[in-house]
Amino acid sequence: MLHMNILLVNFVNDQFAELNEFLNTQGYRVYSAENDLEAVQILNNTHMDEVVVHFTKIMNIGLINYMNHNFSDIRVLLVTNNYVEQAISVIKSTACEIIHEPFTLTTFRHALEN
């Protein structure tokens, strides 16, 4: 049986145990990361076919961005909650102005003046 590697990120013990058991029966070799930093370390050292991220806080977007730029061949599944979906929706729908980092004082001043 051909094994595919899958990384589960940010899952708590009960969730992980259930997913791990199921994925093992489906022929997956399961890896686990308790946080985004651990996930990056695993991704940099082990070939992954798929990644499932329990997207629980807006900060997890850094991991998603990292994978998008460095591992675009990996299939990524996001498991999210209403809070994160609402946060993304609010940011998209507000009239907030955004300054991207890194920024200069000139850029900052210009944004304040407009």
LUMBA-662667 format. One record per atom (N, C-alpha, C): atom name; chain; residue in three letters; z, y, x. Coordinates in pm, whole numbers, plus 50000, padded with zeros to 5 digits. Layout:
BEGIN
node a->CA | c->A | r->Ala | zz->Z | yy->Y | xx->X $
...
***
This chain:
BEGIN
node a->N | c->A | r->Met | zz->50000 | yy->49882 | xx->50084 $
node a->CA | c->A | r->Met | zz->50000 | yy->50000 | xx->50000 $
node a->C | c->A | r->Met | zz->50000 | yy->50124 | xx->50089 $
node a->N | c->A | r->Leu | zz->49909 | yy->50215 | xx->50058 $
node a->CA | c->A | r->Leu | zz->49899 | yy->50339 | xx->50132 $
node a->C | c->A | r->Leu | zz->50007 | yy->50436 | xx->50087 $
node a->N | c->A | r->His | zz->50086 | yy->50483 | xx->50180 $
node a->CA | c->A | r->His | zz->50192 | yy->50577 | xx->50147 $
node a->C | c->A | r->His | zz->50143 | yy->50720 | xx->50160 $
node a->N | c->A | r->Met | zz->50182 | yy->50801 | xx->50066 $
node a->CA | c->A | r->Met | zz->50158 | yy->50945 | xx->50075 $
node a->C | c->A | r->Met | zz->50294 | yy->51010 | xx->50097 $
node a->N | c->A | r->Asn | zz->50296 | yy->51112 | xx->50181 $
node a->CA | c->A | r->Asn | zz->50420 | yy->51184 | xx->50208 $
node a->C | c->A | r->Asn | zz->50437 | yy->51297 | xx->50108 $
node a->N | c->A | r->Ile | zz->50558 | yy->51308 | xx->50054 $
node a->CA | c->A | r->Ile | zz->50588 | yy->51415 | xx->49961 $
node a->C | c->A | r->Ile | zz->50722 | yy->51477 | xx->50000 $
node a->N | c->A | r->Leu | zz->50729 | yy->51608 | xx->49996 $
node a->CA | c->A | r->Leu | zz->50850 | yy->51682 | xx->50031 $
node a->C | c->A | r->Leu | zz->50908 | yy->51744 | xx->49905 $
node a->N | c->A | r->Leu | zz->51034 | yy->51716 | xx->49877 $
node a->CA | c->A | r->Leu | zz->51107 | yy->51777 | xx->49766 $
node a->C | c->A | r->Leu | zz->51197 | yy->51885 | xx->49822 $
node a->N | c->A | r->Val | zz->51185 | yy->52006 | xx->49770 $
node a->CA | c->A | r->Val | zz->51259 | yy->52121 | xx->49824 $
node a->C | c->A | r->Val | zz->51352 | yy->52179 | xx->49718 $
node a->N | c->A | r->Asn | zz->51477 | yy->52201 | xx->49755 $
node a->CA | c->A | r->Asn | zz->51578 | yy->52268 | xx->49673 $
node a->C | c->A | r->Asn | zz->51623 | yy->52189 | xx->49550 $
node a->N | c->A | r->Phe | zz->51619 | yy->52059 | xx->49556 $
node a->CA | c->A | r->Phe | zz->51666 | yy->51978 | xx->49444 $
node a->C | c->A | r->Phe | zz->51810 | yy->51935 | xx->49468 $
node a->N | c->A | r->Val | zz->51892 | yy->51939 | xx->49363 $
node a->CA | c->A | r->Val | zz->52031 | yy->51896 | xx->49373 $
node a->C | c->A | r->Val | zz->52037 | yy->51743 | xx->49369 $
node a->N | c->A | r->Asn | zz->52151 | yy->51689 | xx->49405 $
node a->CA | c->A | r->Asn | zz->52166 | yy->51544 | xx->49425 $
node a->C | c->A | r->Asn | zz->52116 | yy->51459 | xx->49309 $
node a->N | c->A | r->Asp | zz->52158 | yy->51490 | xx->49187 $
node a->CA | c->A | r->Asp | zz->52118 | yy->51408 | xx->49072 $
node a->C | c->A | r->Asp | zz->51967 | yy->51413 | xx->49050 $
node a->N | c->A | r->Gln | zz->51913 | yy->51533 | xx->49055 $
node a->CA | c->A | r->Gln | zz->51768 | yy->51548 | xx->49037 $
node a->C | c->A | r->Gln | zz->51694 | yy->51476 | xx->49148 $
node a->N | c->A | r->Phe | zz->51741 | yy->51495 | xx->49271 $
node a->CA | c->A | r->Phe | zz->51674 | yy->51433 | xx->49385 $
node a->C | c->A | r->Phe | zz->51677 | yy->51282 | xx->49373 $
node a->N | c->A | r->Ala | zz->51791 | yy->51225 | xx->49338 $
node a->CA | c->A | r->Ala | zz->51804 | yy->51080 | xx->49330 $
node a->C | c->A | r->Ala | zz->51706 | yy->51021 | xx->49228 $
node a->N | c->A | r->Glu | zz->51695 | yy->51086 | xx->49113 $
node a->CA | c->A | r->Glu | zz->51605 | yy->51038 | xx->49010 $
node a->C | c->A | r->Glu | zz->51459 | yy->51049 | xx->49054 $
node a->N | c->A | r->Leu | zz->51421 | yy->51164 | xx->49110 $
node a->CA | c->A | r->Leu | zz->51284 | yy->51183 | xx->49157 $
node a->C | c->A | r->Leu | zz->51252 | yy->51089 | xx->49273 $
node a->N | c->A | r->Asn | zz->51346 | yy->51073 | xx->49364 $
node a->CA | c->A | r->Asn | zz->51327 | yy->50986 | xx->49480 $
node a->C | c->A | r->Asn | zz->51300 | yy->50842 | xx->49434 $
node a->N | c->A | r->Glu | zz->51379 | yy->50795 | xx->49341 $
node a->CA | c->A | r->Glu | zz->51361 | yy->50658 | xx->49291 $
node a->C | c->A | r->Glu | zz->51224 | yy->50642 | xx->49227 $
node a->N | c->A | r->Phe | zz->51186 | yy->50737 | xx->49142 $
node a->CA | c->A | r->Phe | zz->51056 | yy->50730 | xx->49076 $
node a->C | c->A | r->Phe | zz->50942 | yy->50735 | xx->49178 $
node a->N | c->A | r->Leu | zz->50948 | yy->50831 | xx->49270 $
node a->CA | c->A | r->Leu | zz->50840 | yy->50849 | xx->49367 $
node a->C | c->A | r->Leu | zz->50825 | yy->50727 | xx->49459 $
node a->N | c->A | r->Asn | zz->50936 | yy->50664 | xx->49495 $
node a->CA | c->A | r->Asn | zz->50930 | yy->50542 | xx->49576 $
node a->C | c->A | r->Asn | zz->50854 | yy->50432 | xx->49503 $
node a->N | c->A | r->Thr | zz->50873 | yy->50421 | xx->49371 $
node a->CA | c->A | r->Thr | zz->50801 | yy->50319 | xx->49295 $
node a->C | c->A | r->Thr | zz->50653 | yy->50351 | xx->49284 $
node a->N | c->A | r->Gln | zz->50616 | yy->50478 | xx->49307 $
node a->CA | c->A | r->Gln | zz->50476 | yy->50520 | xx->49300 $
node a->C | c->A | r->Gln | zz->50407 | yy->50517 | xx->49435 $
node a->N | c->A | r->Gly | zz->50478 | yy->50470 | xx->49538 $
node a->CA | c->A | r->Gly | zz->50417 | yy->50456 | xx->49670 $
node a->C | c->A | r->Gly | zz->50431 | yy->50577 | xx->49760 $
node a->N | c->A | r->Tyr | zz->50517 | yy->50670 | xx->49724 $
node a->CA | c->A | r->Tyr | zz->50538 | yy->50788 | xx->49808 $
node a->C | c->A | r->Tyr | zz->50647 | yy->50763 | xx->49911 $
node a->N | c->A | r->Arg | zz->50632 | yy->50825 | xx->50027 $
node a->CA | c->A | r->Arg | zz->50740 | yy->50834 | xx->50126 $
node a->C | c->A | r->Arg | zz->50800 | yy->50971 | xx->50104 $
node a->N | c->A | r->Val | zz->50926 | yy->50975 | xx->50062 $
node a->CA | c->A | r->Val | zz->50990 | yy->51098 | xx->50017 $
node a->C | c->A | r->Val | zz->51072 | yy->51162 | xx->50128 $
node a->N | c->A | r->Tyr | zz->51051 | yy->51291 | xx->50146 $
node a->CA | c->A | r->Tyr | zz->51130 | yy->51373 | xx->50237 $
node a->C | c->A | r->Tyr | zz->51202 | yy->51477 | xx->50152 $
node a->N | c->A | r->Ser | zz->51314 | yy->51525 | xx->50203 $
node a->CA | c->A | r->Ser | zz->51393 | yy->51621 | xx->50127 $
node a->C | c->A | r->Ser | zz->51436 | yy->51737 | xx->50215 $
node a->N | c->A | r->Ala | zz->51430 | yy->51858 | xx->50158 $
node a->CA | c->A | r->Ala | zz->51480 | yy->51978 | xx->50225 $
node a->C | c->A | r->Ala | zz->51574 | yy->52049 | xx->50128 $
node a->N | c->A | r->Glu | zz->51692 | yy->52083 | xx->50176 $
node a->CA | c->A | r->Glu | zz->51789 | yy->52150 | xx->50091 $
node a->C | c->A | r->Glu | zz->51760 | yy->52298 | xx->50073 $
node a->N | c->A | r->Asn | zz->51677 | yy->52354 | xx->50163 $
node a->CA | c->A | r->Asn | zz->51646 | yy->52497 | xx->50154 $
node a->C | c->A | r->Asn | zz->51508 | yy->52523 | xx->50215 $
node a->N | c->A | r->Asp | zz->51463 | yy->52646 | xx->50203 $
node a->CA | c->A | r->Asp | zz->51329 | yy->52682 | xx->50249 $
node a->C | c->A | r->Asp | zz->51312 | yy->52666 | xx->50400 $
node a->N | c->A | r->Leu | zz->51414 | yy->52703 | xx->50477 $
node a->CA | c->A | r->Leu | zz->51406 | yy->52692 | xx->50623 $
node a->C | c->A | r->Leu | zz->51390 | yy->52546 | xx->50666 $
node a->N | c->A | r->Glu | zz->51467 | yy->52459 | xx->50607 $
node a->CA | c->A | r->Glu | zz->51456 | yy->52317 | xx->50637 $
node a->C | c->A | r->Glu | zz->51317 | yy->52265 | xx->50598 $
node a->N | c->A | r->Ala | zz->51263 | yy->52316 | xx->50488 $
node a->CA | c->A | r->Ala | zz->51129 | yy->52276 | xx->50444 $
node a->C | c->A | r->Ala | zz->51024 | yy->52315 | xx->50547 $
node a->N | c->A | r->Val | zz->51034 | yy->52436 | xx->50600 $
node a->CA | c->A | r->Val | zz->50940 | yy->52483 | xx->50702 $
node a->C | c->A | r->Val | zz->50947 | yy->52394 | xx->50826 $
node a->N | c->A | r->Gln | zz->51068 | yy->52358 | xx->50867 $
node a->CA | c->A | r->Gln | zz->51084 | yy->52271 | xx->50984 $
node a->C | c->A | r->Gln | zz->51017 | yy->52135 | xx->50961 $
node a->N | c->A | r->Ile | zz->51036 | yy->52079 | xx->50842 $
node a->CA | c->A | r->Ile | zz->50974 | yy->51950 | xx->50811 $
node a->C | c->A | r->Ile | zz->50822 | yy->51964 | xx->50807 $
node a->N | c->A | r->Leu | zz->50773 | yy->52068 | xx->50742 $
node a->CA | c->A | r->Leu | zz->50629 | yy->52090 | xx->50733 $
node a->C | c->A | r->Leu | zz->50565 | yy->52104 | xx->50870 $
node a->N | c->A | r->Asn | zz->50634 | yy->52169 | xx->50963 $
node a->CA | c->A | r->Asn | zz->50580 | yy->52190 | xx->51097 $
node a->C | c->A | r->Asn | zz->50582 | yy->52064 | xx->51182 $
node a->N | c->A | r->Asn | zz->50660 | yy->51963 | xx->51141 $
node a->CA | c->A | r->Asn | zz->50675 | yy->51843 | xx->51224 $
node a->C | c->A | r->Asn | zz->50624 | yy->51715 | xx->51160 $
node a->N | c->A | r->Thr | zz->50595 | yy->51716 | xx->51031 $
node a->CA | c->A | r->Thr | zz->50555 | yy->51594 | xx->50962 $
node a->C | c->A | r->Thr | zz->50441 | yy->51625 | xx->50867 $
node a->N | c->A | r->His | zz->50337 | yy->51542 | xx->50870 $
node a->CA | c->A | r->His | zz->50226 | yy->51561 | xx->50777 $
node a->C | c->A | r->His | zz->50273 | yy->51537 | xx->50634 $
node a->N | c->A | r->Met | zz->50243 | yy->51630 | xx->50546 $
node a->CA | c->A | r->Met | zz->50276 | yy->51616 | xx->50405 $
node a->C | c->A | r->Met | zz->50147 | yy->51619 | xx->50323 $
node a->N | c->A | r->Asp | zz->50144 | yy->51535 | xx->50221 $
node a->CA | c->A | r->Asp | zz->50032 | yy->51535 | xx->50127 $
node a->C | c->A | r->Asp | zz->50062 | yy->51626 | xx->50008 $
node a->N | c->A | r->Glu | zz->50189 | yy->51629 | xx->49968 $
node a->CA | c->A | r->Glu | zz->50231 | yy->51707 | xx->49853 $
node a->C | c->A | r->Glu | zz->50370 | yy->51765 | xx->49877 $
node a->N | c->A | r->Val | zz->50395 | yy->51879 | xx->49814 $
node a->CA | c->A | r->Val | zz->50527 | yy->51943 | xx->49820 $
node a->C | c->A | r->Val | zz->50565 | yy->51983 | xx->49678 $
node a->N | c->A | r->Val | zz->50689 | yy->51951 | xx->49640 $
node a->CA | c->A | r->Val | zz->50742 | yy->51993 | xx->49511 $
node a->C | c->A | r->Val | zz->50859 | yy->52087 | xx->49540 $
node a->N | c->A | r->Val | zz->50848 | yy->52211 | xx->49496 $
node a->CA | c->A | r->Val | zz->50950 | yy->52312 | xx->49521 $
node a->C | c->A | r->Val | zz->51022 | yy->52344 | xx->49391 $
node a->N | c->A | r->His | zz->51154 | yy->52327 | xx->49393 $
node a->CA | c->A | r->His | zz->51236 | yy->52374 | xx->49282 $
node a->C | c->A | r->His | zz->51253 | yy->52523 | xx->49305 $
node a->N | c->A | r->Phe | zz->51170 | yy->52599 | xx->49239 $
node a->CA | c->A | r->Phe | zz->51157 | yy->52744 | xx->49259 $
node a->C | c->A | r->Phe | zz->51265 | yy->52813 | xx->49177 $
node a->N | c->A | r->Thr | zz->51383 | yy->52829 | xx->49237 $
node a->CA | c->A | r->Thr | zz->51500 | yy->52875 | xx->49162 $
node a->C | c->A | r->Thr | zz->51532 | yy->53022 | xx->49180 $
node a->N | c->A | r->Lys | zz->51477 | yy->53082 | xx->49281 $
node a->CA | c->A | r->Lys | zz->51505 | yy->53224 | xx->49303 $
node a->C | c->A | r->Lys | zz->51382 | yy->53289 | xx->49363 $
node a->N | c->A | r->Ile | zz->51371 | yy->53416 | xx->49340 $
node a->CA | c->A | r->Ile | zz->51252 | yy->53489 | xx->49382 $
node a->C | c->A | r->Ile | zz->51232 | yy->53481 | xx->49534 $
node a->N | c->A | r->Met | zz->51340 | yy->53459 | xx->49609 $
node a->CA | c->A | r->Met | zz->51327 | yy->53447 | xx->49755 $
node a->C | c->A | r->Met | zz->51243 | yy->53327 | xx->49796 $
node a->N | c->A | r->Asn | zz->51232 | yy->53226 | xx->49710 $
node a->CA | c->A | r->Asn | zz->51151 | yy->53109 | xx->49743 $
node a->C | c->A | r->Asn | zz->51003 | yy->53145 | xx->49760 $
node a->N | c->A | r->Ile | zz->50964 | yy->53265 | xx->49719 $
node a->CA | c->A | r->Ile | zz->50824 | yy->53305 | xx->49733 $
node a->C | c->A | r->Ile | zz->50782 | yy->53306 | xx->49880 $
node a->N | c->A | r->Gly | zz->50876 | yy->53327 | xx->49971 $
node a->CA | c->A | r->Gly | zz->50845 | yy->53323 | xx->50114 $
node a->C | c->A | r->Gly | zz->50793 | yy->53186 | xx->50156 $
node a->N | c->A | r->Leu | zz->50855 | yy->53082 | xx->50106 $
node a->CA | c->A | r->Leu | zz->50810 | yy->52946 | xx->50138 $
node a->C | c->A | r->Leu | zz->50672 | yy->52921 | xx->50079 $
node a->N | c->A | r->Ile | zz->50651 | yy->52964 | xx->49956 $
node a->CA | c->A | r->Ile | zz->50521 | yy->52945 | xx->49892 $
node a->C | c->A | r->Ile | zz->50413 | yy->53019 | xx->49971 $
node a->N | c->A | r->Asn | zz->50441 | yy->53140 | xx->50012 $
node a->CA | c->A | r->Asn | zz->50347 | yy->53219 | xx->50091 $
node a->C | c->A | r->Asn | zz->50319 | yy->53151 | xx->50226 $
node a->N | c->A | r->Tyr | zz->50423 | yy->53100 | xx->50290 $
node a->CA | c->A | r->Tyr | zz->50408 | yy->53032 | xx->50419 $
node a->C | c->A | r->Tyr | zz->50316 | yy->52910 | xx->50405 $
node a->N | c->A | r->Met | zz->50341 | yy->52831 | xx->50301 $
node a->CA | c->A | r->Met | zz->50258 | yy->52712 | xx->50281 $
node a->C | c->A | r->Met | zz->50114 | yy->52752 | xx->50249 $
node a->N | c->A | r->Asn | zz->50095 | yy->52856 | xx->50169 $
node a->CA | c->A | r->Asn | zz->49962 | yy->52902 | xx->50133 $
node a->C | c->A | r->Asn | zz->49882 | yy->52943 | xx->50257 $
node a->N | c->A | r->His | zz->49948 | yy->53007 | xx->50353 $
node a->CA | c->A | r->His | zz->49877 | yy->53054 | xx->50472 $
node a->C | c->A | r->His | zz->49863 | yy->52947 | xx->50580 $
node a->N | c->A | r->Asn | zz->49956 | yy->52853 | xx->50587 $
node a->CA | c->A | r->Asn | zz->49956 | yy->52758 | xx->50698 $
node a->C | c->A | r->Asn | zz->49922 | yy->52614 | xx->50658 $
node a->N | c->A | r->Phe | zz->49936 | yy->52581 | xx->50532 $
node a->CA | c->A | r->Phe | zz->49913 | yy->52444 | xx->50487 $
node a->C | c->A | r->Phe | zz->49835 | yy->52444 | xx->50355 $
node a->N | c->A | r->Ser | zz->49723 | yy->52512 | xx->50353 $
node a->CA | c->A | r->Ser | zz->49647 | yy->52527 | xx->50228 $
node a->C | c->A | r->Ser | zz->49591 | yy->52394 | xx->50177 $
node a->N | c->A | r->Asp | zz->49591 | yy->52291 | xx->50261 $
node a->CA | c->A | r->Asp | zz->49540 | yy->52161 | xx->50219 $
node a->C | c->A | r->Asp | zz->49644 | yy->52078 | xx->50146 $
node a->N | c->A | r->Ile | zz->49769 | yy->52124 | xx->50143 $
node a->CA | c->A | r->Ile | zz->49876 | yy->52049 | xx->50077 $
node a->C | c->A | r->Ile | zz->49883 | yy->52091 | xx->49930 $
node a->N | c->A | r->Arg | zz->49889 | yy->51992 | xx->49844 $
node a->CA | c->A | r->Arg | zz->49908 | yy->52020 | xx->49701 $
node a->C | c->A | r->Arg | zz->50053 | yy->52059 | xx->49679 $
node a->N | c->A | r->Val | zz->50074 | yy->52172 | xx->49609 $
node a->CA | c->A | r->Val | zz->50209 | yy->52223 | xx->49585 $
node a->C | c->A | r->Val | zz->50235 | yy->52228 | xx->49434 $
node a->N | c->A | r->Leu | zz->50347 | yy->52172 | xx->49394 $
node a->CA | c->A | r->Leu | zz->50391 | yy->52176 | xx->49256 $
node a->C | c->A | r->Leu | zz->50519 | yy->52257 | xx->49250 $
node a->N | c->A | r->Leu | zz->50525 | yy->52358 | xx->49163 $
node a->CA | c->A | r->Leu | zz->50644 | yy->52440 | xx->49147 $
node a->C | c->A | r->Leu | zz->50717 | yy->52399 | xx->49021 $
node a->N | c->A | r->Val | zz->50846 | yy->52374 | xx->49035 $
node a->CA | c->A | r->Val | zz->50933 | yy->52350 | xx->48921 $
node a->C | c->A | r->Val | zz->51018 | yy->52475 | xx->48910 $
node a->N | c->A | r->Thr | zz->51006 | yy->52546 | xx->48798 $
node a->CA | c->A | r->Thr | zz->51072 | yy->52675 | xx->48788 $
node a->C | c->A | r->Thr | zz->51156 | yy->52683 | xx->48661 $
node a->N | c->A | r->Asn | zz->51224 | yy->52795 | xx->48648 $
node a->CA | c->A | r->Asn | zz->51305 | yy->52819 | xx->48529 $
node a->C | c->A | r->Asn | zz->51264 | yy->52952 | xx->48468 $
node a->N | c->A | r->Asn | zz->51319 | yy->52981 | xx->48352 $
node a->CA | c->A | r->Asn | zz->51282 | yy->53104 | xx->48282 $
node a->C | c->A | r->Asn | zz->51316 | yy->53229 | xx->48361 $
node a->N | c->A | r->Tyr | zz->51426 | yy->53227 | xx->48436 $
node a->CA | c->A | r->Tyr | zz->51467 | yy->53345 | xx->48512 $
node a->C | c->A | r->Tyr | zz->51358 | yy->53386 | xx->48610 $
node a->N | c->A | r->Val | zz->51308 | yy->53292 | xx->48686 $
node a->CA | c->A | r->Val | zz->51206 | yy->53323 | xx->48786 $
node a->C | c->A | r->Val | zz->51078 | yy->53368 | xx->48718 $
node a->N | c->A | r->Glu | zz->51038 | yy->53300 | xx->48612 $
node a->CA | c->A | r->Glu | zz->50917 | yy->53340 | xx->48541 $
node a->C | c->A | r->Glu | zz->50932 | yy->53481 | xx->48485 $
node a->N | c->A | r->Gln | zz->51049 | yy->53512 | xx->48432 $
node a->CA | c->A | r->Gln | zz->51073 | yy->53646 | xx->48379 $
node a->C | c->A | r->Gln | zz->51071 | yy->53750 | xx->48490 $
node a->N | c->A | r->Ala | zz->51130 | yy->53717 | xx->48605 $
node a->CA | c->A | r->Ala | zz->51133 | yy->53811 | xx->48718 $
node a->C | c->A | r->Ala | zz->50991 | yy->53844 | xx->48764 $
node a->N | c->A | r->Ile | zz->50908 | yy->53743 | xx->48774 $
node a->CA | c->A | r->Ile | zz->50769 | yy->53766 | xx->48816 $
node a->C | c->A | r->Ile | zz->50696 | yy->53849 | xx->48711 $
node a->N | c->A | r->Ser | zz->50717 | yy->53817 | xx->48586 $
node a->CA | c->A | r->Ser | zz->50654 | yy->53890 | xx->48477 $
node a->C | c->A | r->Ser | zz->50698 | yy->54036 | xx->48475 $
node a->N | c->A | r->Val | zz->50827 | yy->54061 | xx->48494 $
node a->CA | c->A | r->Val | zz->50880 | yy->54198 | xx->48495 $
node a->C | c->A | r->Val | zz->50818 | yy->54279 | xx->48608 $
node a->N | c->A | r->Ile | zz->50813 | yy->54220 | xx->48726 $
node a->CA | c->A | r->Ile | zz->50756 | yy->54291 | xx->48841 $
node a->C | c->A | r->Ile | zz->50610 | yy->54326 | xx->48814 $
node a->N | c->A | r->Lys | zz->50534 | yy->54233 | xx->48757 $
node a->CA | c->A | r->Lys | zz->50393 | yy->54258 | xx->48729 $
node a->C | c->A | r->Lys | zz->50373 | yy->54365 | xx->48624 $
node a->N | c->A | r->Ser | zz->50465 | yy->54374 | xx->48527 $
node a->CA | c->A | r->Ser | zz->50442 | yy->54462 | xx->48413 $
node a->C | c->A | r->Ser | zz->50509 | yy->54599 | xx->48425 $
node a->N | c->A | r->Thr | zz->50584 | yy->54622 | xx->48530 $
node a->CA | c->A | r->Thr | zz->50653 | yy->54750 | xx->48542 $
node a->C | c->A | r->Thr | zz->50563 | yy->54855 | xx->48605 $
node a->N | c->A | r->Ala | zz->50610 | yy->54978 | xx->48596 $
node a->CA | c->A | r->Ala | zz->50539 | yy->55088 | xx->48659 $
node a->C | c->A | r->Ala | zz->50595 | yy->55116 | xx->48799 $
node a->N | c->A | r->Cys | zz->50665 | yy->55021 | xx->48853 $
node a->CA | c->A | r->Cys | zz->50722 | yy->55038 | xx->48987 $
node a->C | c->A | r->Cys | zz->50611 | yy->55057 | xx->49089 $
node a->N | c->A | r->Glu | zz->50636 | yy->55145 | xx->49181 $
node a->CA | c->A | r->Glu | zz->50545 | yy->55158 | xx->49294 $
node a->C | c->A | r->Glu | zz->50595 | yy->55066 | xx->49404 $
node a->N | c->A | r->Ile | zz->50503 | yy->55012 | xx->49479 $
node a->CA | c->A | r->Ile | zz->50540 | yy->54916 | xx->49583 $
node a->C | c->A | r->Ile | zz->50496 | yy->54970 | xx->49718 $
node a->N | c->A | r->Ile | zz->50585 | yy->54963 | xx->49814 $
node a->CA | c->A | r->Ile | zz->50554 | yy->54994 | xx->49953 $
node a->C | c->A | r->Ile | zz->50564 | yy->54863 | xx->50029 $
node a->N | c->A | r->His | zz->50459 | yy->54830 | xx->50100 $
node a->CA | c->A | r->His | zz->50458 | yy->54704 | xx->50173 $
node a->C | c->A | r->His | zz->50515 | yy->54720 | xx->50313 $
node a->N | c->A | r->Glu | zz->50592 | yy->54623 | xx->50354 $
node a->CA | c->A | r->Glu | zz->50644 | yy->54622 | xx->50491 $
node a->C | c->A | r->Glu | zz->50539 | yy->54563 | xx->50583 $
node a->N | c->A | r->Pro | zz->50536 | yy->54600 | xx->50706 $
node a->CA | c->A | r->Pro | zz->50613 | yy->54711 | xx->50764 $
node a->C | c->A | r->Pro | zz->50553 | yy->54844 | xx->50717 $
node a->N | c->A | r->Phe | zz->50638 | yy->54942 | xx->50702 $
node a->CA | c->A | r->Phe | zz->50591 | yy->55073 | xx->50659 $
node a->C | c->A | r->Phe | zz->50641 | yy->55178 | xx->50757 $
node a->N | c->A | r->Thr | zz->50570 | yy->55289 | xx->50759 $
node a->CA | c->A | r->Thr | zz->50609 | yy->55400 | xx->50845 $
node a->C | c->A | r->Thr | zz->50683 | yy->55504 | xx->50761 $
node a->N | c->A | r->Leu | zz->50751 | yy->55595 | xx->50827 $
node a->CA | c->A | r->Leu | zz->50817 | yy->55704 | xx->50755 $
node a->C | c->A | r->Leu | zz->50714 | yy->55792 | xx->50684 $
node a->N | c->A | r->Thr | zz->50597 | yy->55804 | xx->50742 $
node a->CA | c->A | r->Thr | zz->50490 | yy->55881 | xx->50678 $
node a->C | c->A | r->Thr | zz->50450 | yy->55816 | xx->50545 $
node a->N | c->A | r->Thr | zz->50434 | yy->55686 | xx->50546 $
node a->CA | c->A | r->Thr | zz->50401 | yy->55612 | xx->50424 $
node a->C | c->A | r->Thr | zz->50512 | yy->55629 | xx->50321 $
node a->N | c->A | r->Phe | zz->50636 | yy->55618 | xx->50366 $
node a->CA | c->A | r->Phe | zz->50751 | yy->55632 | xx->50276 $
node a->C | c->A | r->Phe | zz->50755 | yy->55772 | xx->50216 $
node a->N | c->A | r->Arg | zz->50740 | yy->55872 | xx->50301 $
node a->CA | c->A | r->Arg | zz->50742 | yy->56011 | xx->50255 $
node a->C | c->A | r->Arg | zz->50630 | yy->56037 | xx->50155 $
node a->N | c->A | r->His | zz->50513 | yy->55986 | xx->50184 $
node a->CA | c->A | r->His | zz->50398 | yy->56003 | xx->50095 $
node a->C | c->A | r->His | zz->50426 | yy->55941 | xx->49958 $
node a->N | c->A | r->Ala | zz->50487 | yy->55825 | xx->49956 $
node a->CA | c->A | r->Ala | zz->50520 | yy->55760 | xx->49829 $
node a->C | c->A | r->Ala | zz->50622 | yy->55842 | xx->49750 $
node a->N | c->A | r->Leu | zz->50718 | yy->55900 | xx->49818 $
node a->CA | c->A | r->Leu | zz->50818 | yy->55982 | xx->49749 $
node a->C | c->A | r->Leu | zz->50759 | yy->56111 | xx->49694 $
node a->N | c->A | r->Glu | zz->50663 | yy->56167 | xx->49763 $
node a->CA | c->A | r->Glu | zz->50604 | yy->56295 | xx->49724 $
node a->C | c->A | r->Glu | zz->50507 | yy->56280 | xx->49606 $
node a->N | c->A | r->Asn | zz->50454 | yy->56162 | xx->49586 $
node a->CA | c->A | r->Asn | zz->50357 | yy->56142 | xx->49478 $
node a->C | c->A | r->Asn | zz->50421 | yy->56102 | xx->49348 $
***
